[in-house]
Amino acid sequence: MKIFFGTYKGADTAEVRVNGRVGEPAGQALLAQPWPRPAEGGAYARTYAVLVHQER
């Protein structure tokens, strides 16, 4: 899973990918969060997670 959020001079972008596929609803939910948005310049955050499930 890849999660990315960035803002630069008022233009926000967010993306969530699971197995390489973009999850639009998840990206929209990420954009809706009250992340800090600096008035000057920009800020970006990206993280990765490995999700596993127990075999039955």
N, C-alpha and C positions, 0 to 999 in steps of 0.2 A: 504494500500500500504506500502510495506517495501522497503527501499533503503539502500544498503550496499556497501561501497567501502573500500578496504584496500590494503596496500602495505607493504611488508616486504622483505628487502634486494633485491629489484628489481623484486619480484614476486607480480604482481597485481591480485586482485580479485574484481569482482563487481557482484551484483545481484539485480534485481528488481523483486518484486513479487506483483501481484495484485490478491486479493482473493485467496492467497495461491499458485497461479500458477506463475512459473518463466517466465519472459518475456525476452527471449534471445536477441532480437534486442535492447531492452532498456538497458540491461546489457552491451552489446557491445558499445553502444553509451556512456554509463557512463565511460567505460574504455578509450574511445578515448579522453575524456576531459583532459585538461592540469592541473590536480590536482597536488599539491605539492607532490613530492616523495622523502623523505629524503634518503640520501646516506647511512646513518647508521641507524640501527634499523627499526622501522616501524611506521605506522600511520593507524588508522581505524576510519571510521565514519559510523554511522547507524542512520537512522531516519525513522519515521513512519508518515503516513498521512491518514486521513479519508476523502474520497471523497464522496460527496453526490450530487444528482441531484434533481431538482425540479420535483415533481409529476405533471402530466398533467391530 
